[in-house]
Amino acid sequence: MNLSLLIFAHTSLNKGSAEESVSKTNHPILIIHGDKDTVVPYTMSEELYKKHPDKIRYELFPGADHGMSYIIDKPRYQRILKEFLSK
């Protein structure tokens, strides 16, 4: 992942923090997270959202592990994504 970031985004996972990045952006952010994530605790996304509710749309998917929210509830995921992209 870090190699992809270096090649395509000219940045690194080691550069800055999520908090710093959100603070600097003027773009809306969509965070979709599963509450059963075993890789990244959903509370990290939740805390970021609470600090920046004006910049972040946060959606929690009950029962979803890391990257599995779409599999858990495809209709909801698709609806959220369409709404977010249409703004």
C-alpha positions in Angstrom: 0.0 0.0 0.0 2.8 2.4 0.9 4.4 1.8 -2.5 1.1 2.6 -4.3 0.9 5.8 -2.3 4.4 6.8 -3.2 3.9 6.1 -6.9 0.4 7.5 -7.4 -0.1 10.1 -4.7 3.5 11.1 -4.0 3.0 10.6 -0.3 3.6 8.0 2.3 1.9 6.2 5.2 4.7 7.6 7.4 3.9 11.2 6.4 1.6 13.0 8.7 -1.5 11.7 10.4 -5.2 11.3 9.5 -6.0 14.1 11.9 -3.6 16.4 10.2 -4.8 15.5 6.7 -8.5 16.0 7.6 -7.6 19.4 9.2 -6.0 20.6 6.0 -8.5 19.4 3.4 -11.4 21.4 1.9 -13.0 18.3 0.4 -15.7 16.1 1.9 -14.6 12.8 3.2 -16.6 9.5 3.4 -15.6 7.0 6.0 -17.2 3.6 5.9 -16.2 1.3 8.7 -17.2 -2.1 10.0 -17.7 -2.5 13.8 -16.0 -5.9 13.7 -12.8 -4.6 12.0 -9.9 -6.6 13.2 -7.3 -4.5 11.4 -8.2 -0.9 12.2 -10.5 -0.3 15.2 -13.7 1.5 14.1 -13.2 3.8 17.1 -10.3 5.5 15.2 -12.7 6.6 12.5 -15.4 7.5 15.0 -12.9 9.8 16.9 -11.8 11.5 13.7 -15.5 12.1 12.7 -16.3 13.5 16.1 -13.4 16.0 15.7 -14.5 17.0 12.1 -18.3 16.4 11.7 -18.4 19.2 9.2 -15.9 17.5 6.9 -16.7 13.8 7.4 -19.6 11.6 6.7 -19.2 8.5 8.8 -21.1 5.3 8.3 -20.7 2.3 10.6 -21.7 -1.2 9.4 -22.6 -3.6 12.1 -21.0 -7.0 11.8 -18.5 -6.0 9.1 -14.8 -6.9 9.3 -12.1 -4.9 7.6 -13.1 -4.1 4.0 -16.3 -6.2 4.2 -19.0 -3.5 4.6 -20.1 -3.9 1.0 -20.5 -7.6 1.4 -22.5 -7.2 4.6 -25.0 -4.7 3.2 -24.7 -4.0 -0.5 -27.9 -1.9 -0.9 -27.0 0.4 2.0 -23.3 0.7 0.9 -24.4 1.6 -2.7 -27.0 4.1 -1.5 -24.4 5.9 0.8 -21.9 6.0 -2.0 -24.3 7.3 -4.6 -25.5 10.0 -2.1 -22.0 11.1 -1.3 -20.8 11.2 -4.9 -23.9 13.2 -6.0 -23.1 16.1 -3.8 
